[in-house]
């Protein structure tokens, strides 16, 4: 399933849009202060707006904090999955090496399977198959499993190594499935939209009762940029295989370099 429009745009574009909306909210507050009758801006109205703004600011901070925590957890989980795949690949090669020369075909099949795996995760398809599914077994991965399954053990040691190798390659497949499934768990668009709406309302409340001079305008701009940076961070962490904060493919490349050594 394709992601919604907020996720289809770049994280930078969305964060810039958020900053623009916040500043537009501040501009709206200035216009309202100039146009509303004076009795609409008395001390009672000011107290109501300030109390309401405090409540909105509190729940906005809570939601934004939860979004950042959730995004960071997702990011760290997927980075851990990448490292687990790399470690299992090295372990599998070691098991096949100990099996003997008969397993050289399986070891070669594994070496051929790693580069397509890296391209699939970090390449243009970005974890999505041609059918839009989060994960479909690759031909190269199937060839590794078949090569190991076709081994004909001649003694108990080889039988044990074959069983362990099949278990390891199954573990690699399971880790890949988890990685692909977790990558489909995109941030719900409505949460980002709600945060942007609340921040816009807050900025309108900032300028509704207080005249703005150049210093105040600069401070509001800095605050808007800071808040939009938090949204940028949330979106970037939820796209861990693209963008500025992408997970490094170095563990898998290092694993590929160590195979056959």
C-alpha positions as CSV (number, residue, x, y, z in Angstrom):
1,X,0.0,0.0,0.0
2,X,1.4,3.4,-1.0
3,X,2.1,5.9,1.8
4,X,-0.1,8.9,2.1
5,X,0.7,12.4,0.7
6,X,2.6,13.5,3.8
7,X,5.0,10.6,3.5
8,X,5.3,10.9,-0.2
9,X,6.7,14.4,0.1
10,X,10.2,14.7,1.4
11,X,10.7,15.2,5.1
12,X,12.4,18.6,4.4
13,X,9.4,19.8,2.4
14,X,7.0,18.8,5.1
15,X,9.1,20.5,7.8
16,X,9.3,23.6,5.8
17,X,5.6,23.6,5.2
18,X,5.1,23.2,9.0
19,X,7.4,26.3,9.6
20,X,5.5,28.3,7.0
21,X,2.1,27.4,8.6
22,X,3.4,28.4,12.1
23,X,4.5,31.8,10.8
24,X,1.2,32.1,8.9
25,X,-0.5,31.5,12.2
26,X,1.5,34.2,13.8
27,X,0.5,36.5,10.9
28,X,-3.1,35.6,11.4
29,X,-2.8,36.5,15.1
30,X,-1.4,40.0,14.1
31,X,-4.3,40.6,11.7
32,X,-6.9,39.5,14.2
33,X,-5.4,41.8,16.9
34,X,-5.8,44.7,14.5
35,X,-9.3,43.9,13.3
36,X,-11.1,42.6,16.3
37,X,-13.1,45.1,18.4
38,X,-11.2,46.3,21.6
39,X,-13.7,44.6,24.0
40,X,-12.8,41.2,22.3
41,X,-9.2,41.7,23.5
42,X,-9.8,42.6,27.1
43,X,-8.1,40.9,30.1
44,X,-10.7,38.2,30.3
45,X,-10.3,37.1,26.7
46,X,-6.5,37.2,27.2
47,X,-6.7,34.9,30.2
48,X,-8.9,32.4,28.3
49,X,-6.5,32.4,25.3
50,X,-3.4,32.0,27.4
51,X,-4.9,29.1,29.4
52,X,-6.1,27.4,26.2
53,X,-2.7,28.0,24.6
54,X,-1.0,26.4,27.6
55,X,-3.2,23.4,27.4
56,X,-2.5,23.0,23.6
57,X,1.2,23.5,24.1
58,X,1.3,20.8,26.8
59,X,-0.5,18.2,24.7
60,X,1.5,19.2,21.6
61,X,4.7,18.6,23.5
62,X,3.5,15.3,24.8
63,X,2.4,14.1,21.3
64,X,5.6,15.3,19.7
65,X,7.7,13.6,22.3
66,X,5.8,10.4,21.8
67,X,6.3,10.6,18.0
68,X,10.0,11.2,18.4
69,X,10.3,8.3,20.9
70,X,8.4,6.0,18.6
71,X,10.4,7.0,15.5
72,X,13.7,6.5,17.4
73,X,12.6,3.1,18.6
74,X,11.6,2.0,15.1
75,X,14.9,3.3,13.7
76,X,17.0,1.5,16.3
77,X,15.0,-1.7,15.8
78,X,15.6,-1.7,12.1
79,X,19.3,-0.9,12.5
80,X,19.5,-3.9,14.9
81,X,17.8,-6.1,12.3
82,X,20.4,-5.1,9.7
83,X,23.2,-6.0,12.1
84,X,21.6,-9.3,13.0
85,X,21.3,-10.2,9.3
86,X,25.0,-9.3,8.8
87,X,26.1,-11.5,11.8
88,X,24.0,-14.4,10.6
89,X,25.4,-14.2,7.1
90,X,29.0,-14.4,8.6
91,X,27.9,-17.3,10.8
92,X,26.3,-19.2,7.9
93,X,29.5,-18.9,5.8
94,X,31.5,-20.2,8.8
95,X,29.2,-23.2,9.2
96,X,29.4,-24.0,5.4
97,X,33.2,-23.6,5.5
98,X,33.4,-26.1,8.3
99,X,31.1,-28.5,6.4
100,X,33.8,-29.0,3.8
101,X,34.4,-28.3,0.0
102,X,31.0,-29.8,-0.8
103,X,29.4,-26.6,0.5
104,X,31.5,-24.3,-1.7
105,X,28.5,-23.9,-4.1
106,X,26.3,-22.8,-1.2
107,X,28.9,-20.3,0.0
108,X,29.2,-18.9,-3.5
109,X,25.4,-18.7,-3.8
110,X,25.3,-16.7,-0.5
111,X,28.0,-14.3,-1.8
112,X,25.9,-13.7,-4.9
113,X,22.8,-13.1,-2.8
114,X,24.1,-10.3,-0.6
115,X,24.6,-7.5,-3.2
116,X,21.0,-7.8,-4.5
117,X,19.8,-7.8,-0.9
118,X,21.7,-4.5,-0.3
119,X,20.3,-3.0,-3.5
120,X,16.8,-4.0,-2.6
121,X,16.9,-2.4,0.9
122,X,18.8,0.8,0.0
123,X,18.1,1.0,-3.7
124,X,15.3,2.5,-5.7
125,X,12.7,0.0,-4.6
126,X,13.4,0.9,-1.0
127,X,12.1,-2.3,0.6
128,X,9.1,-2.6,-1.7
129,X,8.8,-5.4,-4.3
130,X,7.5,-4.7,-7.8
131,X,4.0,-5.7,-6.6
132,X,4.1,-3.3,-3.7
133,X,4.4,-6.0,-1.1
134,X,6.7,-5.3,1.9
135,X,8.6,-8.5,1.3
136,X,8.9,-11.2,-1.2
137,X,11.6,-13.9,-1.2
138,X,14.4,-13.2,-3.7
139,X,15.6,-15.8,-6.2
140,X,19.1,-15.5,-4.9
141,X,17.9,-16.2,-1.3
142,X,16.0,-19.3,-2.5
143,X,19.1,-20.5,-4.3
144,X,21.1,-20.4,-1.0
145,X,18.5,-22.4,0.8
146,X,18.3,-25.0,-2.0
147,X,22.0,-25.3,-2.2
148,X,22.2,-26.1,1.5
149,X,19.2,-28.4,1.4
150,X,20.8,-30.4,-1.4
151,X,23.9,-31.2,0.6
152,X,24.4,-34.9,1.2
153,X,26.0,-35.3,4.7
154,X,28.5,-38.2,5.0
155,X,28.8,-38.2,8.8
156,X,27.3,-36.9,12.0
157,X,29.4,-33.7,12.0
158,X,28.2,-32.8,8.5
159,X,24.6,-33.6,9.4
160,X,24.8,-31.3,12.4
161,X,26.4,-28.5,10.4
162,X,23.8,-28.9,7.7
163,X,21.0,-28.6,10.2
164,X,22.6,-25.6,11.8
165,X,23.2,-23.9,8.4
166,X,19.5,-24.4,7.5
167,X,18.5,-23.0,10.9
168,X,20.8,-20.0,10.3
169,X,19.5,-19.3,6.8
170,X,16.0,-19.5,8.1
171,X,16.9,-17.0,10.8
172,X,18.3,-14.7,8.1
173,X,14.9,-14.9,6.2
174,X,13.0,-14.2,9.4
175,X,15.1,-11.2,10.1
176,X,14.6,-9.9,6.6
177,X,10.8,-10.4,6.9
178,X,10.8,-8.4,10.2
179,X,12.9,-5.7,8.6
180,X,10.6,-5.3,5.6
181,X,7.4,-5.4,7.7
182,X,8.7,-2.8,10.2
183,X,9.6,-0.6,7.2
184,X,5.9,-0.6,6.2
185,X,4.8,0.8,9.6
186,X,4.9,4.4,8.4
187,X,4.0,7.3,10.7
188,X,0.2,7.9,10.5
189,X,-0.3,11.1,8.5
190,X,-3.0,12.4,10.8
191,X,-0.6,12.6,13.7
192,X,1.8,14.9,11.8
193,X,-1.2,16.9,10.5
194,X,-2.6,17.4,14.0
195,X,0.8,18.5,15.4
196,X,1.1,21.0,12.6
197,X,-2.4,22.3,13.3
198,X,-1.8,22.7,17.0
199,X,1.5,24.5,16.4
200,X,-0.2,26.9,14.0
201,X,-2.8,27.7,16.6
202,X,-0.1,28.3,19.2
203,X,1.7,30.8,17.0
204,X,-1.6,32.6,16.4
205,X,-2.1,32.9,20.2
206,X,1.5,34.3,20.6
207,X,0.7,37.4,18.5
208,X,-3.0,37.9,19.2
209,X,-2.3,40.1,22.3
210,X,1.3,41.1,21.9
211,X,2.6,43.6,19.4
212,X,5.5,42.2,17.3
213,X,8.7,44.2,16.7
214,X,11.7,43.0,14.6
215,X,13.3,41.2,17.6
216,X,10.0,39.3,18.3
217,X,9.7,38.4,14.6
218,X,13.2,36.9,14.6
219,X,12.4,35.0,17.8
220,X,9.2,33.6,16.4
221,X,11.0,32.5,13.2
222,X,13.7,30.7,15.3
223,X,11.0,29.0,17.3
224,X,9.1,27.9,14.1
225,X,12.3,26.5,12.6
226,X,13.1,24.6,15.8
227,X,9.6,23.1,16.0
228,X,9.7,22.2,12.3
229,X,13.1,20.5,12.9
230,X,11.5,18.2,15.4
231,X,8.9,17.2,12.8
232,X,11.8,16.7,10.3
233,X,13.5,14.4,12.8
234,X,10.3,12.3,13.2
235,X,9.9,11.9,9.5
236,X,13.5,11.1,8.8
237,X,13.7,8.5,11.5
238,X,10.6,6.8,10.0
239,X,12.4,6.5,6.6
240,X,15.6,4.8,7.8
241,X,16.8,3.6,4.4
242,X,16.7,7.0,2.7
243,X,17.3,10.6,3.6
244,X,19.9,12.2,5.8
245,X,19.6,9.8,8.7
246,X,19.6,6.5,6.8
247,X,20.9,3.4,8.3
248,X,24.3,2.5,7.0
249,X,24.7,-0.6,4.8
250,X,28.3,-1.0,6.1
251,X,27.5,-4.1,8.3
252,X,26.2,-6.0,5.2
253,X,29.1,-4.8,3.0
254,X,31.6,-5.8,5.7
255,X,29.9,-9.2,5.9
256,X,30.2,-9.6,2.2
257,X,33.9,-8.6,2.3
258,X,34.6,-11.2,5.0
259,X,33.0,-14.1,3.2
260,X,35.4,-16.7,1.9
261,X,38.3,-15.3,4.0
